[in-house]
């Protein structure tokens, strides 16, 4: 009887093995059977399993002793045992486990092992299907790394990433919104709540609404600048860029984009703009800025007065007491004008010793006369020299609008006419404009005209920086404007060569990206591409001082290797100013003198540094726009 049972069992095993082998031929993996012992002794192995592992049947028996556990990656063996025991203890007769098997060539392959526990001849055995999931696990790992990388970028980035669901009207933000602004963002009913949100500056809400309307209308890309309130109640300038996503029917469904903090950039830009609009010595508006503002104010209507204040015999103050004393007097006049001015008053220095005051909202000519008299009384108390008894003498010409004119130039001509009436009558007084011919003694010298007056010498370089700013600020193409600006600077400052170097690669190299050369000076831009900062002379960036300036009167004083490289370019003297962003050295603007050694004065260094700062600011802004455009897959503007 026992022999008969053994024969039946053998027949059953053979039939089961045949069925398993037939089944395994149709799956991406293999089949095995093993005892439920500590090492899972194999009793059957399909050809597919052997192929997966890279073994022959004899090799598996010889090298692994027919033990499944010997094929499992050492780091996964205990986990496999625990997983199987836990699933069986839970009352399951089937188990499912993921682990790694080691192929004969040493490579690990991820498998999904699905086992069923059965009893054959009184012995517990597992019958298992093994599926090759290595590609899936690699894809999962790649996805995990991608998500982790995305999370790290999101955590470290200062930009806020957002997604607007147009149909649900919900807005999702990256976690750094809270870190940047200090309060939870608005996430629901966006189209209704954002337009009246106190978190967006009232003057800028229309910009945000325009982006939403453009996106909903199917505009592929939108961009705007507006101010967002932070946790301290301060509004910060931000730039929003939104890209529209469409469904299969080309209908807009979402907008994905970034909110970039440009507050420091905007404030620096405003500082430069303010610098370009103001006189360096007094801090008052320059003539061009005053004209623009006054013309805007005149459009509002009402009675106003435009006064031109001339300091009598100011040249004598400079000649007798020195220009420092003269500068002090000019500063004192500006300070008194500021102190006595009302809200809405526009103050300007329009010439070397000429000032302008625009007073809106007056009752009539009588009030204009009274205000001129008060102003004159205050200014004539200013001492010419500290501790001295001599006081200032002034002449004031007044035009009243709209009676005398309804634009800046008309009022300025009338005030100028009145001013020279005073000067022809002995100075030290004021006069309101009265129609009639100019005084016979009127001088046609434009340098004495309030309308055409010019700032004293010494402000020329500052004016050049102002011009550079205005030119670049108003340019639609900064990359085209920069070479033009280099030529203007080069010719104005009488240098041989002006150029810009920018970092490239990992920042250890720099490239000459812009260059202007004077007459007879050979261009070098084609020889100066991808040049290392470091050499036998050390790190070139170390030659720049704490203010970002490298000034060399005679290059023969430099390291021999550095001297040889500069001399090959025909350079005798140089002045270079660093391009920096948050303390990072990103390149430099340079001025070469190729005719002879040159002594760079403090004023020249200061003025050329200012010009360099203006050029650097616009260039950095342009390069940032180009990088963002490349990341977003669009052409830079």
PAVOTI-297575 format. One record per residue (C-alpha): residue number from 1; residue in one letter; x negated, y negated, z. Coordinates in pm, 1 decimal. Each point is the difference from the previous one (the first is absolute). Layout:
R   k r        x        y        z
R NUM a        X        Y        Z
...
//
This chain:
R   k r        x        y        z
R   1 x      0.0      0.0      0.0
R   2 x   -282.3   -242.6     89.5
R   3 x   -168.1     64.8   -331.6
R   4 x    323.2    -81.1   -181.2
R   5 x     27.3   -333.5    183.7
R   6 x   -355.1    -91.1    -99.8
R   7 x     73.0     78.0   -364.8
R   8 x    313.8   -213.9      7.6
R   9 x   -192.6   -283.7    163.8
R  10 x   -277.2     25.2   -257.9
R  11 x    255.9     -4.0   -281.1
R  12 x    169.2   -304.8    156.6
R  13 x   -331.6   -183.9     28.9
R  14 x    -92.3     79.3   -358.4
R  15 x    337.4   -122.0   -120.3
R  16 x    -28.1   -314.6    212.0
R  17 x   -349.3    -69.9   -131.0
R  18 x    122.8     45.6   -355.3
R  19 x    286.7   -239.8     63.2
R  20 x   -233.3   -251.8    165.7
R  21 x   -246.6     19.2   -289.6
R  22 x    282.2    -51.3   -250.6
R  23 x    122.9   -299.3    198.9
R  24 x   -344.8   -154.4     43.7
R  25 x    -62.4    -13.3   -370.8
R  26 x    264.1   -274.8    -29.1
R  27 x   -110.5   -237.0    274.6
R  28 x   -286.8   -258.9     21.3
R  29 x   -193.0    184.7    266.5
R  30 x     19.4    355.7    121.3
R  31 x    150.1    254.7    233.9
R  32 x   -146.2    195.0    286.9
R  33 x    112.4    230.5    278.9
R  34 x   -173.1     25.9    334.9
R  35 x     40.0    143.7    347.9
R  36 x    120.7   -222.9    282.6
R  37 x   -328.4     23.1    188.0
R  38 x   -246.3   -261.4    120.1
R  39 x   -187.1    -28.1   -332.3
R  40 x    287.7     85.7   -236.7
R  41 x   -154.0    312.8   -158.0
R  42 x     92.7     11.4   -366.8
R  43 x    184.1    309.2   -129.5
R  44 x     85.4   -131.0   -343.1
R  45 x   -143.5   -275.8   -224.0
R  46 x    145.9   -101.4   -335.2
R  47 x   -217.5    -75.7   -302.4
R  48 x    124.7   -360.8     14.9
R  49 x   -129.4    -37.1    356.1
R  50 x   -337.5    145.8   -101.7
R  51 x    -13.2   -242.0   -293.7
R  52 x     85.5   -292.5    226.7
R  53 x   -281.4     96.4    239.7
R  54 x   -258.1     94.6   -264.3
R  55 x    -56.4    347.6    143.3
R  56 x     26.8    350.3   -138.8
R  57 x    173.4    258.0    216.7
R  58 x   -329.4    162.8     92.7
R  59 x   -165.4   -335.3     78.7
R  60 x    285.0    -91.4    229.0
R  61 x    -27.7    331.1    182.5
R  62 x   -378.4    -24.1     28.8
R  63 x    -40.7   -368.7     79.7
R  64 x    314.4    -72.5    202.1
R  65 x     75.4    341.5    146.8
R  66 x    354.1    -33.7   -138.6
R  67 x     73.1   -261.7    267.3
R  68 x    216.3   -294.7   -100.8
R  69 x   -134.0   -208.7    287.6
R  70 x   -352.1     32.9   -147.4
R  71 x    124.3   -179.7   -312.6
R  72 x    157.5   -288.5    190.0
R  73 x   -200.5   -320.9     46.3
R  74 x   -157.8      9.4    350.2
R  75 x    165.1   -328.9     95.8
R  76 x    345.8    142.6    -80.8
R  77 x    -18.6    348.7    157.9
R  78 x    122.2    -86.6    349.9
R  79 x    269.5   -221.1   -143.7
R  80 x    124.9    281.5   -223.1
R  81 x     22.8    240.8    291.5
R  82 x    180.0   -253.8    220.6
R  83 x    244.5    -93.0   -274.1
R  84 x     92.4    362.4    -75.0
R  85 x     41.6     89.7    368.3
R  86 x    212.1   -309.3     66.8
R  87 x    233.0     67.2   -291.0
R  88 x     43.7    367.8     95.9
R  89 x     58.7    -93.8    363.9
R  90 x    281.4   -225.0   -113.8
R  91 x    189.9    300.9   -129.0
R  92 x    -96.9    -35.6   -363.8
R  93 x    -96.6    300.5   -206.6
R  94 x   -149.8   -226.1   -264.9
R  95 x   -282.0   -249.1     32.5
R  96 x   -128.4   -282.8   -217.2
R  97 x   -346.3   -145.9     46.0
R  98 x   -238.3   -221.4   -194.0
R  99 x   -373.1     64.7     33.5
R 100 x   -319.2     24.3   -199.6
R 101 x   -151.7    316.5   -145.5
R 102 x   -367.0     22.3    -90.1
R 103 x    -69.3    128.3   -347.1
R 104 x   -296.7    224.0    -63.0
R 105 x   -187.7   -298.7   -148.1
R 106 x     48.6   -191.4    326.9
R 107 x    266.1   -239.0   -127.2
R 108 x    303.7    -54.4    221.9
R 109 x    348.6     23.9   -146.6
R 110 x    320.3   -106.9    174.0
R 111 x    278.3    261.7      2.4
R 112 x    356.5     24.1    123.2
R 113 x     44.6    340.8    164.5
R 114 x    356.3    130.9     33.3
R 115 x     11.4    328.7    196.9
R 116 x    271.4    238.1    102.4
R 117 x    -55.8    237.3    289.6
R 118 x    126.5    354.6    -57.5
R 119 x    -45.2    334.4    170.6
R 120 x   -130.7    284.8   -214.1
R 121 x    -45.8    341.9    160.1
R 122 x     13.9   -155.2    343.6
R 123 x   -271.8   -257.4    -83.5
R 124 x     58.0   -376.5    -35.2
R 125 x   -119.1   -137.3   -327.6
R 126 x     12.7   -334.7   -176.0
R 127 x     96.5    -20.4   -364.8
R 128 x   -109.6   -337.6   -126.3
R 129 x     18.0   -220.3   -305.0
R 130 x   -291.5   -246.4    -26.2
R 131 x     51.1   -310.0   -214.3
R 132 x   -288.2   -214.2   -123.4
R 133 x     78.6   -355.3    118.3
R 134 x   -348.4   -144.5    -33.7
R 135 x     97.5   -259.3   -261.6
R 136 x    297.8   -105.8    207.8
R 137 x   -211.9    -34.7    314.1
R 138 x   -259.3   -203.3   -189.6
R 139 x    275.2   -224.7   -132.3
R 140 x    141.0    -33.9    353.0
R 141 x   -344.7    -83.6    133.5
R 142 x    -54.5   -255.7   -276.3
R 143 x    340.4   -150.2     75.0
R 144 x    -80.4     -6.4    371.0
R 145 x   -329.0   -176.5    -66.7
R 146 x    174.1   -243.5   -234.2
R 147 x    266.1    -76.7    259.1
R 148 x   -265.3    -35.0    268.8
R 149 x   -204.3   -228.1   -223.3
R 150 x    312.6   -200.5    -74.9
R 151 x     76.3    -25.1    372.6
R 152 x   -355.0   -115.4     75.9
R 153 x     16.0   -259.7   -277.3
R 154 x    339.8   -116.6    123.6
R 155 x   -130.2    -26.6    357.7
R 156 x   -317.3   -183.3    -96.5
R 157 x    135.8   -220.9   -276.9
R 158 x     99.1   -351.7     86.9
R 159 x    255.0     -5.1   -281.5
R 160 x    357.4    107.1     70.8
R 161 x    146.8    251.0   -245.7
R 162 x    375.0     -4.7    -50.2
R 163 x    273.2    180.9   -192.6
R 164 x    339.7   -149.8    -73.6
R 165 x    284.0    234.5    -85.0
R 166 x    219.5   -219.0   -218.5
R 167 x    319.4    203.6     26.6
R 168 x    -23.4     68.8    374.3
R 169 x   -131.6   -355.7     52.5
R 170 x   -256.0    126.8    252.0
R 171 x   -362.0    -96.4     39.7
R 172 x   -274.7    225.7    139.6
R 173 x   -338.1   -132.7    109.3
R 174 x   -336.6    150.3     87.5
R 175 x    -70.9     10.0    376.5
R 176 x   -244.8   -291.3    -15.5
R 177 x    289.7   -245.1    -34.2
R 178 x     45.3     18.2    375.3
R 179 x   -373.3    -32.5     56.3
R 180 x    -24.1   -306.3   -226.3
R 181 x    317.1   -190.9     88.5
R 182 x     74.6    126.3    350.5
R 183 x    371.5     83.5    -32.5
R 184 x    215.9    263.7   -176.5
R 185 x     87.2    -86.6   -360.0
R 186 x    343.7    -35.0   -152.8
R 187 x     83.8    334.8   -162.2
R 188 x    371.2     -0.6    -90.3
R 189 x    238.7   -219.0   -198.6
R 190 x   -303.5   -171.1   -151.7
R 191 x    171.8   -202.1   -269.2
R 192 x    229.2   -154.5    262.0
R 193 x   -234.0    -41.8    296.0
R 194 x   -331.2   -107.5   -159.0
R 195 x    129.6   -319.3   -169.0
R 196 x     99.1   -141.5    339.4
R 197 x   -276.3    160.0    209.9
R 198 x   -195.6   -230.8    230.9
R 199 x   -304.5    222.4    -59.4
R 200 x    -46.9   -155.7   -343.8
R 201 x    -77.0   -369.6    -22.5
R 202 x    314.6   -189.4   -106.6
R 203 x   -182.9   -160.1   -293.2
R 204 x   -110.7    341.6   -131.2
R 205 x    315.6    210.5     26.2
R 206 x     90.3    -75.0   -360.1
R 207 x   -328.9    162.3   -110.0
R 208 x     91.0    321.6    179.1
R 209 x    351.7     -5.5   -141.7
R 210 x   -140.5    -51.7   -350.0
R 211 x   -211.0    316.7     29.7
R 212 x    303.1    198.3    114.8
R 213 x    208.5   -133.9   -286.8
R 214 x   -274.7     72.0   -253.9
R 215 x    -42.0    354.8    127.4
R 216 x    373.5     69.5     -2.4
R 217 x     14.0   -137.0   -354.8
R 218 x   -271.1    241.5   -114.5
R 219 x   -304.7   -229.2    -13.2
R 220 x   -293.0    248.9     14.3
R 221 x   -233.6   -213.1    214.2
R 222 x     51.8   -302.4    223.3
R 223 x   -231.5   -210.2    214.6
R 224 x     56.1   -289.3    238.8
R 225 x   -154.4   -180.5    296.2
R 226 x    190.6    -86.6    314.9
R 227 x    -46.4    -40.2    374.2
R 228 x     99.2    265.7    255.1
R 229 x     34.8    -76.3    369.9
R 230 x   -222.7    200.3    236.2
R 231 x     63.1     96.6    362.1
R 232 x   -133.1   -335.0    126.3
R 233 x    243.6   -192.2   -217.6
R 234 x   -268.6   -113.2   -246.5
R 235 x     70.3     35.0   -369.7
R 236 x   -270.5    186.2   -193.3
R 237 x    -42.1    -25.8   -376.6
R 238 x     48.7    332.1   -179.1
R 239 x      4.5    117.2   -359.1
R 240 x    257.2    261.4    -98.0
R 241 x    -44.9    222.0   -305.6
R 242 x    288.1    226.9    -98.6
R 243 x     10.8    266.2   -272.6
R 244 x    340.9    130.5   -107.3
R 245 x     74.8    373.1    -29.7
R 246 x    266.3    121.7   -242.9
R 247 x    216.8    311.4    -25.5
R 248 x     23.9    216.0   -312.3
R 249 x    255.0   -242.7   -143.9
R 250 x   -245.7   -290.6     44.7
R 251 x    207.0   -154.0    277.3
R 252 x   -193.5   -162.7    286.8
R 253 x     28.4    203.7    319.6
R 254 x   -293.7   -103.9    218.5
R 255 x   -269.8   -260.5     43.3
R 256 x   -336.6    103.6    141.8
R 257 x   -265.1   -253.7     85.8
R 258 x   -233.0   -165.3    247.0
R 259 x      9.0   -303.6    224.6
R 260 x   -349.6   -150.0      9.7
R 261 x   -105.6   -243.0    271.7
R 262 x   -148.9   -299.8   -182.6
R 263 x     30.9   -243.1    290.3
R 264 x   -374.1    -61.9     33.8
R 265 x    -31.6    -36.2   -376.8
R 266 x    287.7   -248.1    -19.3
R 267 x   -130.4   -204.6    292.0
R 268 x   -348.0     -7.5   -151.0
R 269 x    155.8    -96.8   -331.7
R 270 x    195.9   -273.1    175.9
R 271 x   -317.7   -121.5    167.8
R 272 x   -170.7    -22.1   -336.8
R 273 x    303.6   -172.1   -149.0
R 274 x      7.6   -240.4    293.1
R 275 x   -372.1    -55.0    -42.4
R 276 x     52.7    -75.9   -368.3
R 277 x    272.6   -250.4     86.7
R 278 x   -183.4   -187.7    274.3
R 279 x   -283.9   -243.1     25.4
R 280 x   -302.1    160.4    167.4
R 281 x    -86.3   -291.2    227.6
R 282 x    337.1   -122.2    125.2
R 283 x    223.6    305.6    -37.3
R 284 x    259.0   -210.2   -181.9
R 285 x    156.2    112.4   -326.2
R 286 x   -194.5    -77.6   -312.0
R 287 x    155.5   -212.7   -271.8
R 288 x    116.0    286.1   -221.5
R 289 x    176.5    182.0    285.5
R 290 x    156.0   -323.8    128.1
R 291 x    135.4    -82.6   -345.0
R 292 x    167.8    340.9    -31.9
R 293 x    159.9    -20.6    344.6
R 294 x    113.5   -361.2    -38.8
R 295 x    157.7     65.2   -338.6
R 296 x    200.3    285.2    160.5
R 297 x    108.2   -224.3    289.3
R 298 x    108.4   -276.5   -237.5
R 299 x    248.0    238.4   -163.4
R 300 x    193.0      3.3    329.5
R 301 x     85.4   -369.9    -43.5
R 302 x     22.2   -269.0    268.4
R 303 x   -207.5   -308.0     75.8
R 304 x   -371.7     62.0     48.7
R 305 x   -330.0   -184.4      5.8
R 306 x   -337.0     83.9   -151.0
R 307 x   -293.9   -181.5    158.1
R 308 x   -357.8    -16.4   -124.2
R 309 x   -245.9    -88.4    276.7
R 310 x   -341.5   -133.0   -102.0
R 311 x   -284.3    -45.6    252.7
R 312 x   -145.6   -343.8    -64.8
R 313 x   -374.6    -23.0    -72.1
R 314 x    -49.0    367.2     80.7
R 315 x   -319.1     16.0   -204.9
R 316 x   -155.4   -246.2    243.5
R 317 x     76.4    236.8    287.9
R 318 x   -188.2    278.3   -177.5
R 319 x   -287.7   -231.5    -90.7
R 320 x    -37.9   -161.2    345.5
R 321 x     84.1    286.2    233.7
R 322 x    -60.8    308.5   -213.5
R 323 x    224.2    257.4   -163.3
R 324 x     50.4    191.8    324.7
R 325 x    155.6   -309.4    150.7
R 326 x    209.4    -44.6   -315.0
R 327 x    121.3    361.4     22.6
R 328 x     97.4    -58.7    363.1
R 329 x    205.5   -304.5    -96.4
R 330 x    178.4    197.9   -273.9
R 331 x     74.2    280.7    246.7
R 332 x    132.1   -251.2    256.3
R 333 x    227.9   -156.5   -258.8
R 334 x    138.4    344.6    -90.9
R 335 x     52.9     84.4    367.9
R 336 x    192.6   -323.7     60.9
R 337 x    213.8     57.7   -308.7
R 338 x     87.6    350.6    119.0
R 339 x     77.4   -120.8    350.5
R 340 x    233.4   -276.4   -122.1
R 341 x    173.4    198.8   -273.3
R 342 x    359.2    124.0     22.8
R 343 x    122.7    346.8   -104.5
R 344 x     24.2      7.9   -377.4
R 345 x   -273.2   -257.7    -48.8
R 346 x   -264.1     91.5   -261.3
R 347 x   -358.3   -114.8     65.1
R 348 x   -285.9     19.9   -249.9
R 349 x   -352.2   -118.0    -62.3
R 350 x      8.3   -107.7   -364.5
R 351 x   -341.0   -163.5    -34.5
R 352 x   -324.9    -57.7    182.5
R 353 x    149.1   -269.2    228.6
R 354 x    365.0     13.3   -108.3
R 355 x    288.2    175.6    171.0
R 356 x    363.4     53.1    -89.8
R 357 x    304.0     27.9    225.8
R 358 x    345.2     99.6   -126.9
R 359 x    286.0    -81.2    239.3
R 360 x    344.5    146.5    -81.3
R 361 x    340.4    -80.6    146.9
R 362 x    -37.6   -375.7     44.6
R 363 x    283.8   -250.8     26.7
R 364 x   -142.1   -245.7   -253.2
R 365 x   -281.3   -240.6    -88.5
R 366 x     12.6   -167.5    341.4
R 367 x    -79.7    324.5    178.5
R 368 x   -275.0     73.2   -253.1
R 369 x   -157.1   -338.5     78.6
R 370 x     29.7     59.3    372.8
R 371 x   -163.2    343.5    -25.8
R 372 x   -285.8   -142.9   -209.3
R 373 x    -58.5   -272.1    258.5
R 374 x     -5.6    255.3    282.8
R 375 x   -241.7    220.6   -191.0
R 376 x   -231.2   -290.7    -73.9
R 377 x     -1.3   -105.8    365.9
R 378 x   -100.9    348.1    114.4
R 379 x   -274.9     51.6   -259.9
R 380 x   -166.2   -336.6     64.1
R 381 x    -64.2    107.4    360.6
R 382 x   -236.1    278.7   -116.8
R 383 x   -361.9    -94.4     87.1
R 384 x   -245.3     11.7   -289.1
R 385 x   -269.3    138.1    231.6
R 386 x     45.0    173.8    331.7
R 387 x    -72.8   -246.7    275.1
R 388 x     -8.3   -291.6   -244.3
R 389 x    231.9   -297.7     -8.8
R 390 x     61.5     -7.1   -376.7
R 391 x    335.1    144.8   -104.4
R 392 x    135.5    127.8   -325.8
R 393 x    172.9   -215.5   -260.0
R 394 x    261.1    152.8   -229.3
R 395 x    218.4   -101.6   -291.6
R 396 x    333.8    167.1    -66.4
R 397 x    211.3      0.6   -315.7
R 398 x    360.9    118.7     28.6
R 399 x    249.5    119.9   -261.9
R 400 x    359.5     81.6     94.3
R 401 x    194.2    269.2   -179.9
R 402 x    217.9     43.8   -185.6
R 403 x      4.1   -376.3    -60.2
R 404 x   -364.0    -15.2   -113.6
R 405 x    -10.0    348.1   -152.7
R 406 x    140.4    350.2     33.3
R 407 x   -316.0    205.0    -56.7
R 408 x   -348.7     13.3    148.5
R 409 x   -186.3   -175.4   -280.1
R 410 x    249.0   -285.4    -24.2
R 411 x     -9.3    -66.6    374.3
R 412 x   -377.1     38.1      6.9
R 413 x    -46.4   -260.7   -274.5
R 414 x    227.1   -242.3    183.1
R 415 x   -176.4     55.1    332.9
R 416 x   -334.1    -40.6   -178.0
R 417 x    125.3   -331.0   -144.0
R 418 x    105.9   -115.8    348.2
R 419 x   -333.5    108.3    145.8
R 420 x   -195.9   -216.6   -236.3
R 421 x    230.5   -289.6     74.9
R 422 x   -120.6     32.1    359.9
R 423 x   -364.3     38.1    -99.1
R 424 x     23.5   -305.1   -225.4
R 425 x    144.0   -198.1    292.9
R 426 x   -285.1     73.1    238.3
R 427 x     65.9    359.2    122.1
R 428 x     93.3    112.5    349.7
R 429 x    376.6     -9.6    -59.1
R 430 x    281.5    180.4   -176.6
R 431 x    236.6    -78.4   -286.5
R 432 x    310.4    152.5   -151.3
R 433 x      7.2     38.5   -374.7
R 434 x    142.7   -293.1   -192.0
R 435 x     41.8     27.5   -378.3
R 436 x   -243.5   -211.9   -200.1
R 437 x   -346.9      6.7   -158.3
R 438 x   -297.8    130.4    194.4
R 439 x   -225.6   -259.1    167.5
R 440 x   -250.0   -160.5   -236.2
R 441 x   -290.7    135.4    202.9
R 442 x    115.7    359.1    -33.2
R 443 x   -293.1    227.5    -80.6
R 444 x     47.4    260.6   -272.9
R 445 x   -258.6    229.2    162.1
R 446 x    183.4    330.2     30.3
R 447 x   -212.9     98.0    296.9
R 448 x    178.8   -273.9    196.6
R 449 x    351.0     97.0   -107.4
R 450 x    218.1    177.8    247.0
R 451 x    161.1    199.3   -278.2
R 452 x   -326.8     99.0   -162.3
R 453 x   -228.2    -20.2    302.8
R 454 x   -256.0    274.0     60.2
R 455 x   -142.0    160.6    313.0
R 456 x   -348.5   -114.9    100.9
R 457 x   -295.7    202.9   -119.6
R 458 x    -72.9    285.9    233.7
R 459 x    347.8    145.2    -50.3
R 460 x    -72.9    115.3   -355.5
R 461 x    -91.0    356.9     97.9
R 462 x    304.1     27.5    223.2
R 463 x    212.0   -126.3   -289.8
R 464 x   -156.8    275.4   -214.6
R 465 x    119.0    261.2    249.9
R 466 x    344.3   -158.0     -8.2
R 467 x     -1.1     18.2   -378.0
R 468 x   -111.5    364.0      7.5
R 469 x    282.8     87.6    233.7
R 470 x    264.5   -181.0   -204.1
R 471 x   -125.7    151.6   -324.1
R 472 x     -0.6    356.8    132.8
R 473 x    321.2    -44.0    197.6
R 474 x    192.0   -115.4   -304.5
R 475 x   -160.4    244.7   -244.1
R 476 x    210.2    284.3   -136.6
R 477 x   -318.1    199.7    -71.6
R 478 x   -263.6    -25.9    273.4
R 479 x   -244.5    226.1   -187.2
R 480 x     -0.8   -244.1   -294.1
R 481 x     -9.4   -307.3    224.7
R 482 x   -303.6    110.4    206.8
R 483 x   -256.3    -23.1   -287.2
R 484 x    134.4   -344.5    -86.1
R 485 x    -34.2    -98.9    364.4
R 486 x   -359.1    129.9     11.8
R 487 x    -90.2   -223.4   -294.3
R 488 x    162.1   -303.7    161.9
R 489 x   -187.3     65.4    326.8
R 490 x   -327.7     68.4   -180.0
R 491 x     10.4   -318.5   -203.7
R 492 x    128.3   -215.1    287.8
R 493 x   -273.6    121.0    236.6
R 494 x   -268.1     13.3   -270.9
R 495 x   -112.5    356.7     63.0
R 496 x   -139.0    242.9   -256.9
R 497 x    224.1    296.4     62.6
R 498 x    315.7     76.8    201.6
R 499 x    116.9    359.6     48.5
R 500 x    198.8    243.3    210.2
R 501 x   -109.2    344.2    120.5
R 502 x    259.7    246.8    132.2
R 503 x    -41.0    328.5    185.7
R 504 x     46.1    316.9   -202.8
R 505 x     -1.6    371.8     72.9
R 506 x    -18.0     69.0    372.9
R 507 x   -114.6   -354.7     77.9
R 508 x   -372.8     75.5    -16.2
R 509 x    -14.7   -143.6   -352.6
R 510 x     99.3   -333.6   -150.8
R 511 x     78.5   -111.7   -353.2
R 512 x    -25.4   -339.6   -169.5
R 513 x    361.4    -57.1   -109.5
R 514 x      3.0   -369.6    -96.9
R 515 x   -277.2   -229.1   -124.9
R 516 x    -44.8   -348.9   -144.0
R 517 x   -335.0   -121.0   -131.0
R 518 x   -109.8   -354.5    -73.1
R 519 x   -156.0   -110.2   -327.8
R 520 x   -317.5    193.4    -76.4
R 521 x     48.2    248.5    287.8
R 522 x     11.0    368.8    -95.6
R 523 x    298.2    204.5    120.3
R 524 x    -81.0    288.0    236.5
R 525 x    341.2    156.3     59.3
R 526 x    -69.4    298.3   -228.2
R 527 x   -318.4     82.6    198.5
R 528 x    165.3    -19.8    340.6
R 529 x    253.6    284.1      7.9
R 530 x     28.0    250.5    288.6
R 531 x   -304.4   -134.3    184.2
R 532 x    -79.1    144.3    347.0
R 533 x     -3.1   -234.0    297.7
R 534 x   -288.8    189.6    159.9
R 535 x   -357.5     23.8   -127.2
R 536 x   -358.7    -39.1    109.0
R 537 x     91.6   -349.7    117.9
R 538 x    261.7    139.9    244.1
R 539 x    372.6    -58.3    -15.2
R 540 x     75.7   -303.0   -218.8
R 541 x    305.8    -82.1    212.3
R 542 x   -227.6    -67.7    297.7
R 543 x   -129.4   -311.8   -178.7
R 544 x    337.9   -170.5     58.7
R 545 x     27.5   -193.8    326.3
R 546 x    285.5      1.9    252.2
R 547 x    192.1   -246.9   -218.3
R 548 x    -32.6    228.7   -303.0
R 549 x   -259.5   -219.8   -176.1
R 550 x   -331.1    103.6   -160.8
R 551 x   -195.1   -312.8    -93.1
R 552 x   -348.2     16.1   -150.2
R 553 x   -187.2   -312.8   -114.1
R 554 x   -288.3    196.3   -156.4
R 555 x     38.8    371.3    -77.1
R 556 x   -376.0     50.5     26.7
R 557 x     50.4      8.9    376.1
R 558 x    208.5    318.8    -28.2
R 559 x   -110.0    364.8     17.3
R 560 x   -220.6     82.5   -304.7
R 561 x    245.2    258.8   -137.6
R 562 x    295.0   -235.0     37.1
R 563 x   -200.7   -289.3   -143.9
R 564 x    -91.3    207.0   -308.0
R 565 x    363.5     86.1    -68.6
R 566 x    116.9   -361.6     31.6
R 567 x   -294.3   -144.4   -193.5
R 568 x     82.7    232.2   -290.2
R 569 x    332.8   -186.2    -23.4
R 570 x   -180.6   -333.9    -20.5
R 571 x    115.0   -107.7    348.2
R 572 x   -197.8   -258.2    195.6
R 573 x    247.7    -76.7    281.9
R 574 x    336.4    141.5     97.9
R 575 x    298.6    -52.2    225.5
R 576 x    243.4    287.4     57.8
R 577 x    317.6     15.7    208.1
R 578 x    150.4    329.2    118.8
R 579 x    344.6    123.9    -97.2
R 580 x    142.5    140.1    323.3
R 581 x    331.2    145.2    111.7
R 582 x     52.0     57.8    373.2
R 583 x   -378.1      5.3     46.3
R 584 x    -61.7    249.2   -283.4
R 585 x   -263.0   -102.7   -256.4
R 586 x    163.4     40.2   -343.4
R 587 x   -242.2   -189.9   -223.4
R 588 x   -121.1   -356.1    -47.0
R 589 x     26.1   -314.2   -210.9
R 590 x   -338.4   -128.6   -116.8
R 591 x   -158.9   -320.0   -135.3
R 592 x   -340.7     30.4   -172.0
R 593 x   -248.0   -273.9    -82.8
R 594 x   -229.9    111.2   -282.4
R 595 x   -178.4   -329.2    -76.6
R 596 x   -198.4    -57.7    320.6
R 597 x     13.9     69.5    370.5
R 598 x    288.5   -188.7    156.4
R 599 x     56.7   -130.6    347.7
R 600 x    362.6     76.4     81.7
R 601 x    134.3   -271.1    229.7
R 602 x    241.0     69.2    282.4
R 603 x    273.2   -181.0   -193.1
R 604 x    -61.1    211.2   -310.6
R 605 x      6.4    322.2    200.4
R 606 x    319.8   -106.1    172.6
R 607 x    177.3   -104.9   -318.0
R 608 x   -108.1    302.8   -205.4
R 609 x     99.1    228.6    288.5
R 610 x    343.1   -160.0     -6.4
R 611 x     28.3     54.3   -376.3
R 612 x   -113.7    362.0     49.6
R 613 x    263.3     51.3    266.7
R 614 x    270.2   -120.1   -237.5
R 615 x   -124.6    226.2   -281.6
R 616 x    -31.6    296.7    237.0
R 617 x    350.6    -41.6    137.8
R 618 x    164.6     11.9   -340.8
R 619 x   -226.5    278.1   -126.1
R 620 x     72.0    223.0    301.2
R 621 x    370.5    -62.6    -43.3
R 622 x    -21.6     93.2   -369.7
R 623 x   -197.6    320.2     69.9
R 624 x    256.8    102.3    262.4
R 625 x    279.6    -49.1   -252.7
R 626 x   -192.2    211.5   -252.8
R 627 x    -52.3    285.2    250.5
R 628 x    365.6     -0.9    101.3
R 629 x    103.6     -0.3   -365.1
R 630 x   -220.7    302.5    -69.3
R 631 x    143.4    186.5    298.3
R 632 x    351.3    -77.0   -118.6
R 633 x    -80.5    101.0   -356.3
R 634 x     67.4   -337.3   -160.2
R 635 x   -203.0   -264.4   -176.2
R 636 x   -139.0   -275.6    227.2
R 637 x    148.4   -346.9    -34.0
//
